[in-house]
């Protein structure tokens, strides 16, 4: 009797094993209680870039389709949705779209993970028709290897992604949407792009900040350099320091959760705009003084600097307000997200979560005045040069203004060339990006050279105050009046 029971048990076990094998041939796995991260609430789906009720757009709810790592279908019972964004800690989030004819493929694994497959094929016109897909890029560079023809695959853990159904109102296309944490990339110290953008670029920014700071301190601390021209040079260097600091923040785009790239963009563009406006005021001051019949002016008058300062900063605030308003109110035809090879980010909006940068319309409003200041500075240079050629007798004030004119021309060339390389770095050519990184450092070195090293009277004052520990003469009339009172400085 016991033997019969044992045989019957073995027979039933064999039948059950055979049945299980049959089930596995059709379905690779059968799992219970899997956690699936969903971006929107259970009754909602992603409509364009916001969560909305599925019934409001006549769409069905999202039903995840499970796959195994080897590409077979999997059956999962009792799965639960975990609502919310992925826990990326300090790394950046990136949007992925799985629609018809897209390069990206998204598969929910049986254990709750997400598999992202990139097929490295060119998108068809179906994708290019939708501005949401054609203009939206990840915050970081695309996670792909263009040189590899075989599909690349990435697996995101359960807490490192959220997924949902997406409906695009413009093309009435449906698909799947995922917001994933950018995976950590292994550091390749031999990779040129990594060395230039992640090592040398921040190093060069740090060196630039130090050099600009030295120039600003020298022209601010030495009393005889605190005339109107010296104060303008100090302010220009302070603006360049702020722009370098803001640009430094944008280098490490993988750390974005606690950094607003919108704010860093605004700070960067305002500081650059301020630097060029102050350079323009420097040229205007020299042009106006040379055209004046009486050059014996108290250029250190605080009211005159306050006048220049009020005009410059009022203009900068007006242009910044126009650019920000244009970005939020008028830049609706194109998505403000933009794909840039180095320190630029893009927009991700899920309900109230947003990470975006200034759009192209805002950038145009920021940079158009810079182009106009370049034209005005060329006018100031040409007309002032004609006045200088007509002067037969040079006094000390004229000699001082001639030195300011040369300094203005040098700063104008240095800053303009750097600004042009900044514009070129927004293209997709790596060589231009690397060129801007180098030119950015050269800008700081050349500014330090023309403002300190090349100015004999500045080096004389530094030697007198630092090396010989002699008090630097203080005079409310500034450096040029010190020369009139017997200061023998060589130029």
C-alpha positions in Angstrom: 0.0 0.0 0.0 2.8 2.4 0.9 4.6 1.5 -2.3 1.5 2.2 -4.3 1.2 5.6 -2.6 4.8 6.5 -3.4 4.5 5.5 -7.0 1.3 7.6 -7.3 3.0 10.5 -5.8 5.9 10.2 -8.2 3.6 10.0 -11.1 1.7 13.1 -10.1 4.9 15.0 -9.5 6.1 14.0 -13.0 2.8 15.2 -14.5 3.1 18.5 -12.6 6.7 19.0 -13.8 5.6 18.3 -17.3 2.8 20.7 -17.1 5.1 23.4 -15.6 7.5 22.8 -18.5 4.7 23.2 -21.0 3.7 26.5 -19.3 7.3 27.7 -19.4 7.5 27.2 -23.2 4.6 29.6 -23.7 5.4 31.9 -20.8 9.0 32.2 -19.5 8.1 33.0 -15.9 5.3 33.3 -13.5 5.9 35.6 -10.6 3.8 37.0 -7.8 3.8 40.4 -5.9 6.0 42.5 -8.2 6.4 46.2 -7.6 6.1 48.4 -10.7 7.0 52.1 -10.6 4.2 54.2 -12.2 4.8 57.9 -13.0 1.2 59.0 -12.7 -1.7 58.0 -10.5 -3.5 54.7 -11.2 -6.3 56.4 -13.0 -4.0 58.7 -15.0 -1.7 58.5 -18.0 0.9 60.8 -19.4 -0.6 63.2 -21.9 2.2 65.0 -23.7 4.3 65.9 -20.6 1.7 66.1 -17.9 -0.4 63.5 -15.9 -4.1 63.6 -16.8 -7.0 61.3 -16.2 -7.2 58.6 -18.9 -11.0 59.2 -19.3 -10.5 62.8 -20.1 -8.6 61.9 -23.3 -10.6 58.8 -24.1 -7.7 56.5 -23.5 -7.3 53.2 -21.7 -5.2 52.8 -18.6 -1.6 51.5 -18.8 -1.2 47.8 -18.5 2.5 46.7 -18.2 3.7 43.9 -20.4 6.3 41.7 -18.7 9.3 40.2 -20.4 12.3 38.2 -19.3 15.9 39.3 -19.9 16.2 37.0 -22.8 13.2 38.6 -24.6 10.4 36.0 -23.8 7.0 36.9 -22.5 6.5 36.6 -18.7 3.3 36.3 -16.7 3.1 38.2 -13.5 0.3 38.0 -11.0 -0.6 40.4 -8.2 1.7 43.2 -9.3 1.3 46.5 -7.5 1.9 50.0 -8.7 4.3 52.3 -6.8 3.3 55.8 -7.7 6.0 58.5 -7.9 9.2 59.5 -9.5 12.4 57.4 -9.4 14.8 57.8 -6.5 17.8 59.1 -8.3 19.6 60.6 -5.3 22.1 63.0 -6.9 22.1 61.6 -10.4 20.0 63.0 -13.2 16.7 61.8 -14.6 16.1 61.2 -18.3 13.0 60.7 -20.4 12.6 57.8 -22.8 9.8 57.3 -25.3 8.8 53.8 -26.6 6.6 54.5 -29.6 6.2 53.1 -33.1 9.5 53.1 -35.1 11.5 54.5 -32.2 15.1 53.5 -31.5 14.3 52.9 -27.8 12.5 49.8 -26.6 11.2 49.5 -23.0 10.5 46.1 -21.3 9.3 45.6 -17.8 11.1 42.6 -16.4 9.5 39.9 -14.3 11.3 41.1 -11.2 10.1 44.7 -11.5 13.1 46.1 -13.2 13.1 48.0 -16.5 15.2 47.0 -19.5 16.0 49.8 -22.0 17.2 48.6 -25.4 18.6 51.0 -28.0 18.6 49.6 -31.5 20.8 52.3 -33.1 18.5 52.9 -36.1 17.5 56.2 -37.6 14.0 57.4 -36.6 11.4 57.6 -39.3 9.1 60.4 -40.2 6.5 59.2 -37.7 8.7 60.4 -34.9 9.9 63.6 -36.6 6.3 64.7 -37.0 5.8 65.0 -33.3 7.6 68.1 -31.8 7.5 66.4 -28.4 9.8 63.6 -29.6 11.8 65.6 -32.1 12.7 68.4 -29.7 12.9 66.6 -26.4 16.2 65.2 -25.3 17.5 63.7 -22.1 19.2 66.0 -19.6 22.4 64.1 -20.1 23.8 63.0 -23.4 21.9 60.1 -25.0 22.9 56.8 -23.5 24.0 55.2 -26.7 27.2 54.2 -28.5 26.9 55.4 -32.1 29.7 53.3 -33.4 28.1 50.0 -32.2 25.6 48.5 -34.6 24.3 45.9 -32.2 21.6 47.0 -29.7 22.8 48.4 -26.4 20.9 47.3 -23.3 20.5 48.9 -19.9 18.6 47.5 -16.9 17.3 49.9 -14.3 16.4 48.7 -10.9 12.9 48.9 -9.5 13.4 52.2 -7.7 15.4 53.8 -10.4 12.7 54.3 -13.0 9.0 55.1 -13.4 6.9 54.1 -16.4 3.5 54.9 -17.9 1.4 55.1 -21.0 1.8 58.3 -23.0 -0.6 59.9 -25.4 0.6 62.6 -27.8 -2.2 65.0 -28.7 -0.6 66.4 -31.9 -0.2 63.1 -33.7 -2.7 61.0 -31.7 0.1 58.5 -31.1 0.2 56.3 -28.1 3.2 54.6 -26.6 5.1 54.1 -23.4 7.0 56.7 -21.4 9.7 56.1 -18.8 11.7 58.4 -16.6 14.9 56.7 -15.6 17.9 57.6 -13.5 21.0 58.0 -15.7 23.2 55.0 -15.1 26.6 55.5 -13.8 29.1 55.5 -16.6 32.5 53.9 -16.1 35.3 56.4 -16.2 37.5 56.0 -19.2 40.6 58.1 -18.5 41.7 57.7 -22.1 38.5 59.1 -23.6 39.1 62.6 -25.0 35.5 63.8 -24.4 35.7 62.8 -20.7 39.1 64.4 -20.2 38.1 67.7 -21.9 34.6 68.1 -20.5 34.9 66.6 -17.1 38.5 67.2 -16.1 40.1 70.1 -18.0 36.9 72.1 -18.4 36.2 72.5 -14.6 40.0 72.9 -14.0 40.1 75.7 -16.6 37.0 77.4 -15.1 38.7 77.3 -11.7 41.9 78.9 -13.0 39.8 81.5 -14.9 37.9 82.5 -11.7 41.2 82.9 -9.8 42.7 85.1 -12.5 39.6 87.3 -12.8 39.5 87.6 -9.0 43.2 88.7 -8.9 42.5 91.4 -11.4 39.4 92.6 -9.6 41.2 92.7 -6.3 44.2 94.6 -7.6 42.0 97.3 -9.3 39.8 97.5 -6.2 42.5 97.6 -3.5 45.1 99.9 -4.9 43.7 103.5 -4.3 45.3 105.1 -7.4 43.6 102.6 -9.6 40.1 103.3 -8.3 39.2 105.8 -10.9 36.3 105.4 -13.3 38.2 103.2 -15.7 39.6 101.1 -12.9 36.1 100.6 -11.4 34.7 99.6 -14.8 37.5 97.0 -15.2 36.8 95.7 -11.7 33.1 95.4 -12.5 33.8 93.6 -15.8 36.0 91.0 -14.0 33.3 90.5 -11.3 30.8 89.8 -14.0 33.1 87.4 -15.7 33.7 85.6 -12.3 29.9 85.1 -11.9 29.6 83.8 -15.4 32.4 81.3 -14.9 30.9 80.1 -11.6 27.5 79.6 -13.3 29.1 77.8 -16.2 31.0 75.6 -13.8 27.8 74.4 -12.2 26.4 73.4 -15.6 29.4 71.2 -16.4 28.4 68.3 -14.1 24.9 67.7 -15.7 24.5 64.3 -14.0 23.9 66.1 -10.7 20.7 67.9 -11.3 18.1 67.1 -8.6 19.2 69.9 -6.3 20.3 72.3 -9.1 18.0 74.5 -11.1 19.6 74.8 -14.6 17.0 77.6 -15.3 18.6 79.7 -12.5 22.2 78.9 -13.6 21.3 79.8 -17.2 19.8 83.1 -16.1 22.8 84.0 -13.9 25.2 83.1 -16.7 23.5 85.1 -19.4 22.9 88.1 -17.1 26.5 88.2 -16.1 27.7 87.9 -19.7 25.3 90.7 -20.7 26.5 92.8 -17.8 30.1 92.3 -18.8 29.5 93.4 -22.3 27.4 96.4 -21.3 30.2 97.6 -18.9 32.7 97.1 -21.7 30.5 99.2 -23.9 30.3 101.9 -21.2 34.1 101.8 -21.0 34.3 102.5 -24.7 31.7 105.3 -24.4 33.6 106.9 -21.6 36.8 107.0 -23.6 35.0 108.2 -26.7 33.2 110.9 -24.9 36.2 112.1 -23.0 38.4 112.4 -26.2 35.6 114.3 -27.9 35.3 116.7 -25.0 37.2 120.0 -25.2 38.1 119.8 -21.5 39.7 116.5 -20.6 40.7 117.6 -17.1 37.7 115.9 -15.5 37.4 114.3 -12.1 36.8 110.8 -13.5 36.8 109.3 -10.0 33.6 111.2 -9.2 31.4 108.7 -7.4 28.3 110.2 -9.0 29.6 109.5 -12.5 30.3 105.8 -11.7 26.8 105.6 -10.1 25.4 107.1 -13.3 27.1 104.5 -15.5 26.1 101.8 -13.1 22.5 102.7 -13.0 22.2 102.9 -16.8 24.0 99.5 -17.3 22.2 97.5 -14.7 18.8 99.0 -15.6 19.4 97.9 -19.2 20.5 94.5 -18.1 17.5 94.0 -15.8 15.1 95.1 -18.6 16.7 92.7 -21.2 16.7 89.9 -18.6 13.0 90.5 -17.8 12.2 90.5 -21.5 14.1 87.2 -22.1 12.5 85.4 -19.1 9.0 86.6 -20.1 9.6 85.6 -23.7 10.7 82.1 -22.5 7.6 81.5 -20.4 5.0 83.4 -22.4 6.1 83.4 -26.0 8.4 80.4 -26.5 5.5 78.0 -27.1 6.1 77.1 -30.7 9.2 75.1 -29.9 10.1 73.1 -26.9 12.7 74.9 -24.8 14.7 71.7 -24.4 17.9 71.6 -26.4 20.5 69.0 -27.0 24.0 70.3 -26.4 27.1 68.2 -26.2 28.5 69.6 -23.0 27.1 71.5 -20.0 23.5 71.9 -21.2 20.4 70.4 -19.9 16.8 69.9 -21.0 13.3 70.0 -19.6 11.4 67.2 -17.8 7.9 68.0 -16.6 5.9 65.5 -14.6 3.1 67.2 -12.7 4.8 69.8 -10.6 8.4 68.5 -11.2 10.3 70.6 -13.7 13.9 70.9 -14.8 14.4 73.2 -17.8 16.7 75.7 -19.3 16.2 79.0 -21.2 14.8 78.4 -24.7 16.2 79.7 -27.9 14.0 82.8 -27.9 15.2 83.8 -24.5 18.8 83.2 -25.5 18.3 85.4 -28.6 16.9 88.2 -26.5 19.9 87.9 -24.1 22.5 87.7 -26.9 21.1 90.2 -29.4 22.1 93.2 -27.2 25.6 91.7 -26.9 25.9 91.8 -30.7 24.7 95.4 -30.7 27.3 96.3 -28.1 30.0 94.8 -30.4 28.8 97.1 -33.2 28.8 100.1 -30.9 32.3 99.3 -29.6 33.6 99.1 -33.2 32.1 102.6 -33.8 33.7 103.9 -30.6 37.1 102.5 -31.6 37.0 103.9 -35.1 35.9 107.4 -34.1 38.2 107.6 -31.1 41.1 106.5 -33.2 40.4 109.3 -35.7 40.4 111.9 -32.8 43.7 110.5 -31.4 45.4 110.8 -34.8 44.4 114.5 -35.0 45.9 115.3 -31.6 49.4 116.8 -31.9 50.3 117.4 -28.3 49.8 114.8 -25.6 49.4 115.7 -22.0 49.4 113.3 -19.1 45.7 113.0 -19.1 45.8 112.3 -22.9 48.5 109.8 -22.2 46.4 108.1 -19.6 43.3 108.0 -21.8 45.5 106.6 -24.7 46.4 103.7 -22.3 42.7 103.2 -21.5 41.9 103.2 -25.2 44.5 100.5 -25.8 43.2 98.5 -22.9 39.6 98.8 -24.1 40.6 97.5 -27.6 42.4 94.5 -26.1 39.5 93.6 -23.8 37.0 94.1 -26.6 38.9 91.6 -28.9 39.4 89.1 -26.1 35.8 89.1 -24.9 34.3 89.2 -28.4 36.3 86.2 -29.7 35.4 84.2 -26.6 31.7 85.0 -27.0 31.8 83.9 -30.6 33.4 80.6 -29.6 30.7 80.2 -27.0 28.1 80.4 -29.8 30.0 77.9 -31.9 30.2 75.5 -29.0 26.5 75.0 -29.1 26.8 73.1 -32.4 27.3 69.3 -32.5 30.9 69.5 -33.4 33.2 68.2 -30.7 36.1 70.1 -32.0 34.3 73.5 -31.5 33.4 72.4 -28.0 37.0 71.6 -27.1 38.1 74.9 -28.8 35.7 76.9 -26.6 37.1 75.1 -23.5 40.6 76.2 -24.4 39.6 79.7 -25.5 37.7 80.2 -22.2 41.0 79.7 -20.3 42.9 81.9 -22.8 40.4 84.7 -22.1 41.2 84.7 -18.4 45.0 84.5 -19.1 44.9 87.4 -21.6 42.7 89.6 -19.4 45.1 89.1 -16.6 48.0 89.9 -18.9 46.6 93.1 -20.5 45.1 94.4 -17.2 48.0 93.7 -14.9 51.2 92.4 -16.5 51.2 94.7 -19.5 50.3 97.8 -17.4 53.6 99.1 -16.2 52.1 101.5 -13.7 50.1 98.6 -12.2 53.1 96.4 -11.7 55.0 99.5 -10.3 52.2 100.0 -7.7 52.3 96.3 -6.8 56.0 96.3 -6.3 55.8 99.4 -4.2 53.1 98.2 -2.0 54.1 94.5 -1.7 57.9 94.3 -2.2 59.0 97.5 -0.6 56.1 97.8 1.9 55.7 101.5 1.1 52.3 103.1 1.4 50.6 103.7 -1.9 49.7 107.3 -2.2 45.9 107.9 -1.9 44.3 110.7 -3.8 40.7 111.3 -4.6 41.7 112.4 -8.1 42.8 109.0 -9.1 45.8 107.5 -10.9 46.0 110.1 -13.7 46.1 113.0 -11.2 48.9 111.2 -9.4 50.9 111.3 -12.7 50.2 115.0 -13.0 51.6 115.6 -9.5 54.9 114.0 -10.3 54.3 110.3 -10.5 56.9 108.9 -12.8 55.3 105.7 -14.2 56.5 104.1 -17.4 54.0 102.9 -19.9 
